[in-house]
Amino acid sequence: MKVGIFFGGPTDVERQVDGIVGYERDGFDSVYLGTVAGTDAMTVLSLAGQKTSRVELGTSIVPTYTRHPVAMAMQALTTQAATGGRFALGLGPSHKPMVEGMLGLSYERPAAHVREYITVLGPLLRGEAVSFSGEFFRVNGQVRVPGVEPPALLISALAPVMLRIAGEMTDGTITWMTGPKTLERHVAPRINRAAEAAGRPRPRIIAGFPVVVTDDPAGAREKAARAFVVYGTLPNYQRMLEKEGASGPADIAIVGNEVEVERQIRAVAATGATDFLAGMFTVGDDPQASLRRTTECLRGLVGKV
């Protein structure tokens, strides 16, 4: 299982790029950048691509409703070129509060929206002409970025219909707030079955978790409960927490000393996940020391889980 970093980071672009460079230097397999209403992740990753040479650079996730598929294809292919072919486009419909509350758009039938979106986007990423007329999109066009292979295409699939779309039409899924039991019993079987039925390669399952290495796991879970409280209010994540039998986001967090964290990450690997994405948080009076300890622990697991 590959080990990567889910990096929200500061809003300062230069510091974000420096952070990504540092994670490559530390040996991590990937760095995925979140994007909601701050810096544009693909722009930051394009800049980081000029200063790195090996690490996979991905988004987790770009909301589909913020970009037309043609615009998404143009930016994604440009980012793929800027990163030397190391870009992974993670996208998804986001959540109703953002789409309706922030953007003022309809969030009705998000899975159907995503299926149409990928039906249009997939060929565009391959440089093919698209002529499509559906419920949400009517597109006639082509995107050309010479000499660039399509990036990996991943979606934030959690529900059964979305997992079927991920298996049938994309390279895999990126999960969050989804525990190991749910990965093993719900996510992996559904997405793998859909990919096999569609004659596609076995998909990636990129499992994101909050992580901190600490000698005070109880205190860490109290911190996680506060830091990640918003995720427990979103229906998409609530359903995953319920499947896991978790009372809230804190129950999903991976916390403990180095031995305990390694054990929990190995349990994630045993679910069929292909990638582990660490959303590091800090505890105690010295955040930098906390971050260093967690980073060192994770570094030691690269190539070994």
Beta strands, then each sheet from edge to edge (+ up, - down):
strand 1: 2-7
strand 2: 30-33
strand 3: 56-59
strand 4: 62-63
strand 5: 87-92
strand 6: 130-133
strand 7: 138-141
strand 8: 152-155
strand 9: 172-176
strand 10: 204-213
strand 11: 254-256
strand 12: 275-280
sheet 1: 4+ 5+ 3+ 2+ 1+ 12+ 10+ 9+
sheet 2: 4+ 5+ 3+ 2+ 1+ 12+ 10+ 11+
sheet 3: 4+ 5+ 8+
sheet 4: 6+ 7-
end
